[in-house]
Every structure is written in C-alpha cells, then in structure tokens.
Amino acid sequence: MLSFDDFKNLAKDDKLASYEKVGFGQKHRGDLERNIFPSVLSNLSNLRERERERVILDVGCGCSLPAVDMIEHCKKLGHKLVMMDSKEQLDNLPVENYEKVIAQFPECQDFIESNKNSFDVILVYSVLHHVFFHQNVFRFLDNLVCLLKSQGELLVADIPNISKKKRFLASEYGAAYHKSWSGTDENPVVEWNSLDMLQMDDSFIFSILARYRNMGCETYLLPQANNLPMSNTREDILIKRN
C-alpha cells in the first residue's frame, strides 16, 4: 500500500500521467476519471450550494482531474477552498484562488486546532485505505469530524470493501466481468469466512457508521455510480454533523 512519501515521489515524475501520480493505472482511471467529481457533487448538497459561500476542505486531494474539477467548481460558485496534500502533489495543480496546506492529515495539529467547526464540506477521496494501512483510522476520522460546522458534510469516498468484492465476484455478472478483465476463462476464487488480513470489510464499514452516529452525527452508506472506475468493489460513506 502506497505511503505519503510514495505519493510525493510519484508526483515528481514528469513521465507519469496525472492519474498515475496519484497511484492509478490507465485501466483503473483513464477516461472514467471524468465521472468522479460529478459523483462527488451528487453526494454533497453543501458543495452544490449557490446561495452563499461555503468553506471546503479536500484532504489528500492529489493532482489529477478530480482535484482540478473541484478547483474549477469552487471558483465558479465562489466557495472558499482549502487543498491539503504534500507540496509535490500540490505543485502539480493549477494556480488559482484557493489555499494550499502542505500537510499529512492529521499530523497538522496547529491546523486542526485553529479550524475546528470551520468547514461546510470535507472530501476524502480514495485515501482511507492508505490511512488504514499506515495510520490510525479513527484518529484520522475523529479529527476530520471536529473540523465540520453544524450541518457540515464529510464524504469519505472510494473505500475498498473486500466483503463487497467477494459478493460481486461470486455473482454471475461478477464472474463474467472478472473473465473479461483478466483475459482468462477461469472463474474467480472466492473464499468465504476467511481471515482477510489488513483488508477493510463490512464490519469495518459498519463500525464507522455506528461510531459517528453514537457521537451525534448522521451517517449514510452510499453506493458508487456505475460509471466510476471500481464501483463494483468500492463504496462511499457520508457523515453529517448535526
């Protein structure tokens, strides 16, 4: 699993496409990357708000098309935008009227302390599995929730779920998809009730939903749109602070 420093190194490689600099190959992003921001927008009502300025934070934003789309959207609607990532990733983004914060969340306590209850929207896209492997997930999420205003929305999106992947591959459609993807005639091997070390599964997803409901938030498990690159094996969580 790629680390924060790995992404710094990818960002400095000028031979890579923007989606490769954020850790994806052409087959996983490519032309489908253009569908990511519209999906994000459909799940965040505050981000679509046109009546007043909203304050937006994109954590681990990277430098590929979804980050550029976020910048353009906030510019168009007059929202205040904060983009957080390494300097190497942020240096690849267009120069616009938004704030860059060079940091690995939540290793930025000064930022956290000075911005509690400040954001209408926080986006964390295709980041949580890296946090899961390298950091403490609940320290990461707890600190994000503290940054939300009342009625603020946190979208933790593109979460790989091994349980969802198994259900998909065990289906007739999933088996056919696997054969087409792999270029073989072999059915995928699905092991139920196995010990899936260092994998995020249903129990992990549900623990997030329960944790923040118990903290007074509303939480929702959202399906990904079918036109997203890995929608068959990934899903999104929306946390709304009351």
Summary of the structure (lengths in Angstrom):
residues: 242
radius of gyration: 18.0
end to end distance: 34.2
largest distance: 56.2
contacts: 735
relative contact order: 0.14
helix: 43%
strand: 21%
